[in-house]
C-alpha cells in the first residue's frame, strides 16, 4: 500500500490524489511557512479542569461512588484548544474572547502566559463568568462533569469592546487568518459575526467558521464553513446518511449558494471529510489507524485549515492535510494539539 507520507532527501512529502491529477505536498516546506503566520481566534475560551482519583466503595448516603481525590490539572479548552493547535504548528495564535473576573480567569491567563501566548485579545468583565468544565475521573472512567458557564449572548457594550479590540489587532498585527470557534457560550453574537467577516474580506484575510447550532444561520460570506455532520443536519433541518456523499454535497451547495461561502468542509467522523467548492466535491477518507479519542479533532481541523489557506494551499490540499492531522490526534487519549513531528513522520 502506498504510504501517505514518504521521505526524499531528508524531507517529508504527503501524497495527494486530486481530481484529474496526482500531486505531492512538501510537508516540511508548508510547516516552515506556518511559522510566519498570526491567526486571530474569535470565540468561547474555557478552562478544562480534571480531578483524578480512585474509587473503592459506594457512598452510604446515596448509590454513587466515593472518589478519593488524587491530583488535579487545568488545561486550555474551547477556542483556546484551537490556539494550542496553532501554536503547536509554529504559528502565533491571538485569542479574542470575553472572560470573567474570577479565579478561573486568573487560571486561564496564567496558562497562556506560561505558553507565551498574547493576552491583548482578552476582555475581562464582572458581568460574565469564565467557562470551566470540571471532569471527575477514576482510572480511565469519567464519572461526572460539572460545568460553570454563562451562555447568554454578551451585551452590546461588551460586544462593542470586543469588536474594537479585534479591529485594532487586524489593523496592527498583520493577521493571516481569522477563525470563529463557536461553542454556543455567548461570546460570538450575530452582530460581531457580520462585522468581523466584513473586516476580514476587506483586508483579504481568510475567515473560517467552526459553527454551533445557535449561530449556524448567521454566518455569511466566510471563506470556509466547517460543520460536522450533526451540525449540518440540525442546522439545515434535513435528514441524511453520512455515507450519502452526493446528498451531503447537495446540502453543502445550498449553504454555499445561500450564505456565500467559498468552501464548505464537512467532517464525517469515521468516514473522513467532504470538501465542497463550486460544483465539485471530494471525500477525504479518515487516516486514523487506532482511534483512541475523537475529542478535539474538530479544533485541529479548523486550526490546520486556517494555516493552509493562509499559505495559499487550495481547497483539496487543505482538506487532505487537515484530515491527516485530525486522524493523528484521534490516536491520542484526551484533548491534545497536533504536533509538527507527527505530520512529518506519519506513515502506514
C-alpha positions in Angstrom: 0.0 0.0 0.0 1.3 3.5 -0.9 2.3 5.4 2.2 0.5 8.8 2.8 3.9 10.3 3.7 7.3 9.5 2.1 10.8 10.7 2.7 13.0 12.1 -0.1 16.4 13.7 0.5 15.6 14.1 4.2 12.3 15.9 3.6 8.7 14.7 4.1 6.1 14.7 1.4 2.4 13.9 1.5 0.8 12.1 -1.4 -2.3 13.9 -2.7 -4.6 12.4 -5.2 -6.5 15.2 -6.9 -9.4 15.3 -9.3 -7.7 14.7 -12.7 -4.2 14.8 -11.3 -1.8 13.3 -8.8 0.5 15.6 -6.8 2.5 15.7 -3.6 2.7 18.2 -0.8 6.0 19.2 0.7 5.1 19.0 4.4 8.4 20.4 5.6 8.0 23.5 3.4 4.4 24.0 4.4 5.2 23.8 8.1 8.0 26.3 7.6 5.6 28.8 6.1 3.3 28.4 9.1 6.0 30.0 11.3 5.4 33.4 9.7 1.6 33.4 10.4 -0.6 35.1 13.0 -4.1 33.8 13.4 -7.0 35.6 15.2 -9.3 33.2 17.1 -12.7 34.7 18.0 -14.8 32.5 20.3 -15.6 30.9 23.5 -12.5 30.1 25.6 -12.7 27.9 28.7 -10.7 26.1 31.4 -10.8 22.3 31.2 -10.3 21.1 34.8 -9.6 17.4 35.7 -9.8 15.7 39.1 -8.3 12.2 39.1 -8.9 9.8 41.9 -9.7 6.2 42.9 -13.0 4.5 43.7 -13.0 1.8 46.3 -16.6 2.0 47.7 -20.1 3.2 47.3 -21.3 6.1 49.4 -23.6 5.2 52.3 -25.6 8.4 51.6 -26.6 7.6 48.0 -25.9 4.9 45.4 -22.9 6.8 44.0 -19.1 6.0 44.1 -16.9 7.8 46.6 -13.9 9.3 44.8 -10.7 9.6 46.8 -9.3 12.7 45.3 -5.8 12.5 43.8 -4.1 15.0 41.6 -5.8 17.8 39.6 -4.9 19.5 36.3 -6.1 22.6 34.4 -5.9 22.7 30.6 -6.9 25.3 27.9 -10.3 24.4 26.4 -12.8 25.5 23.9 -11.4 28.1 21.4 -8.2 28.0 23.4 -7.6 24.5 22.2 -7.6 25.8 18.7 -5.0 28.3 19.8 -2.9 25.4 21.2 -3.0 23.7 17.8 -2.0 26.9 16.0 1.0 27.4 18.4 2.0 23.7 18.2 2.3 24.1 14.4 4.6 27.0 14.8 2.3 30.0 14.2 1.1 32.6 16.6 -2.5 32.5 17.9 -4.2 35.6 19.3 -7.4 34.7 21.2 -10.2 37.3 21.2 -12.8 36.5 23.8 -14.6 37.7 27.0 -13.9 36.0 30.3 -14.9 36.8 33.8 -13.1 38.5 36.7 -12.8 35.3 38.8 -10.5 32.6 39.8 -10.9 30.7 36.6 -9.9 33.8 34.6 -6.7 34.0 36.6 -6.0 30.3 36.0 -6.7 30.8 32.3 -4.4 33.8 31.9 -1.6 32.1 33.8 -1.8 29.1 31.4 -1.5 31.3 28.3 1.3 33.3 29.8 3.2 30.1 30.6 2.8 29.1 26.9 4.0 32.5 25.7 0.7 33.4 24.0 -0.5 37.0 23.8 -3.4 38.3 26.0 -4.3 41.5 24.3 -7.4 40.0 22.7 -9.0 39.0 26.0 -11.5 41.2 27.8 -12.5 40.6 31.4 -15.9 41.5 32.7 -17.6 41.2 36.1 -20.8 40.5 34.3 -19.5 37.2 33.0 -18.1 34.0 34.5 -15.2 32.2 32.9 -16.4 28.9 31.5 -14.9 25.9 33.3 -15.7 22.2 32.8 -14.5 20.0 35.6 -14.3 16.3 34.9 -14.1 13.8 37.8 -12.2 10.7 36.6 -11.4 7.4 38.3 -9.0 5.2 36.5 -9.9 5.7 32.8 -13.6 6.3 33.5 -15.2 9.8 33.6 -17.7 9.7 36.4 -19.1 13.2 36.3 -18.7 16.6 34.7 -19.5 19.8 36.5 -19.9 22.9 34.2 -19.7 26.6 35.3 -20.8 28.9 32.5 -22.9 31.8 31.3 -24.2 31.0 27.8 -26.2 34.2 27.2 -25.0 36.5 24.5 -22.6 39.1 25.7 -24.3 42.6 26.0 -24.0 45.4 23.5 -21.3 47.2 25.5 -19.1 44.1 25.7 -19.7 43.3 22.0 -18.5 46.8 21.0 -15.5 46.5 23.3 -14.5 43.1 21.7 -15.1 44.5 18.2 -12.9 47.4 18.9 -10.2 45.1 20.1 -10.5 42.9 17.0 -10.3 45.9 14.7 -7.2 47.1 16.4 -5.5 43.7 16.2 -6.3 43.4 12.5 -5.0 46.9 11.8 -1.8 46.5 13.7 -0.8 42.8 13.7 -0.6 41.5 10.1 -3.2 38.8 10.7 -3.1 35.9 8.3 -6.4 34.2 9.1 -9.5 34.7 11.3 -11.2 31.7 12.9 -14.7 31.8 14.6 -14.6 29.0 17.1 -18.2 28.8 18.4 -19.2 26.8 21.4 -22.6 28.5 22.0 -21.4 30.2 25.1 -22.4 33.7 24.0 -19.2 35.5 23.0 -19.9 35.2 19.3 -23.0 37.3 18.5 -24.8 37.8 15.2 -23.6 41.5 15.1 -20.0 40.5 15.8 -20.1 37.9 13.1 -21.2 40.3 10.4 -18.6 43.0 11.3 -15.6 40.6 11.7 -16.3 38.7 8.4 -16.7 42.0 6.6 -13.4 43.2 8.1 -11.6 40.0 7.0 -12.9 40.3 3.5 -11.9 44.0 3.3 -8.4 43.0 4.3 -8.4 39.9 2.1 -7.9 37.7 5.2 -9.4 34.1 5.0 -12.2 33.7 7.5 -13.1 30.3 8.8 -16.1 29.1 10.8 -16.5 26.2 13.2 -20.2 26.6 14.0 -22.6 25.6 16.6 -26.4 25.5 16.4 -27.4 28.9 17.7 -25.4 31.0 15.2 -25.5 28.4 12.3 -27.6 30.6 10.0 -26.0 33.9 11.0 -22.7 33.3 9.2 -22.4 34.9 5.7 -19.6 35.3 3.1 -16.9 33.4 5.1 -14.1 31.7 3.2 -14.6 28.3 4.8 -17.6 26.9 6.8 -16.8 23.7 8.7 -19.7 22.0 10.4 -19.6 18.4 11.5 -22.3 16.1 10.2 -24.6 16.6 13.2 -24.3 20.3 13.0 -25.0 20.2 9.3 -28.2 18.2 9.5 -29.5 20.0 12.6 -28.6 23.5 11.3 -30.3 22.8 7.9 -33.2 20.7 9.4 -32.5 17.9 7.0 -32.2 14.1 7.3 -29.1 12.5 5.6 -27.0 9.4 5.9 -23.2 10.1 6.4 -22.3 7.9 3.5 -24.7 9.6 1.1 -21.9 11.8 -0.2 -24.0 13.2 -3.1 -26.7 14.2 -0.6 -24.1 15.8 1.7 -22.7 17.7 -1.2 -26.1 19.0 -2.2 -26.6 20.3 1.3 -23.1 22.0 1.1 -24.0 23.6 -2.3 -27.2 25.0 -0.7 -25.1 26.5 2.1 -22.6 28.0 -0.4 -25.4 29.5 -2.5 -27.5 30.9 0.3 -24.6 32.1 2.6 -21.9 33.0 0.2 -19.3 30.6 1.5 -16.3 29.9 -0.8 -15.8 26.4 0.6 -17.7 24.1 2.8 -15.8 21.3 4.7 -18.0 18.7 6.5 -16.4 16.3 8.9 -17.9 12.9 8.8 -16.1 11.2 11.8 -15.1 7.7 10.8 -15.9 8.5 7.1 -13.3 11.3 6.9 -14.5 14.6 5.5 -16.1 16.1 2.4 -14.8 19.3 0.9 -17.2 21.2 -1.5 -16.1 24.1 -3.7 -18.3 25.4 -6.6 -19.9 22.3 -8.1 -17.3 19.8 -7.3 -16.7 17.8 -4.1 -14.1 15.3 -2.9 -14.3 12.9 0.0 -11.0 12.5 2.0 -11.1 9.2 3.9 -10.0 9.1 7.6 -6.4 8.1 8.2 -6.6 7.3 11.9 -5.1 3.8 12.4 -6.1 3.3 16.0 -8.8 5.7 17.3 -8.5 6.3 21.0 -10.4 9.6 21.5 -12.1 11.9 19.0 -12.2 14.8 21.4 -10.6 18.0 20.0 -10.3 16.6 16.4 -12.6 19.4 15.1 -10.4 22.0 16.8 -7.4 20.5 15.0 -9.1 20.5 11.6 -10.0 24.3 11.7 -6.6 25.2 13.0 -4.8 23.4 10.2 -7.2 24.6 7.6 -6.7 28.2 8.6 -2.9 27.9 8.3 -3.2 26.1 5.0 -5.5 28.7 3.4 -3.3 31.5 4.7 -0.3 30.0 2.9 -2.2 29.7 -0.3 -3.0 26.0 -0.5 -6.1 25.0 -2.5 -9.2 23.5 -1.0 -8.3 19.9 -1.5 -4.8 20.2 -0.3 -6.1 22.0 2.8 -8.7 19.2 3.4 -6.0 16.5 2.9 -3.6 17.9 5.5 -6.4 18.9 8.0 -7.8 15.4 7.7 -4.4 13.8 8.4 -3.9 16.0 11.4 -7.3 15.1 12.8 -6.6 11.4 12.4 -3.4 11.7 14.3 -4.9 13.5 17.3 -7.7 10.8 17.4 -5.0 8.3 18.1 -4.2 10.0 21.4 -6.1 9.9 24.7 -7.7 13.2 25.7 -7.7 16.6 24.0 -4.3 17.2 22.6 -2.9 19.5 19.9 -1.3 18.1 16.8 2.5 18.1 16.8 4.5 19.0 13.7 6.6 15.8 14.1 3.5 13.7 13.9 2.7 15.1 10.4 6.3 14.7 9.3 6.8 11.2 10.5 3.4 9.7 9.7 3.2 6.5 7.6 1.0 3.5 7.3 
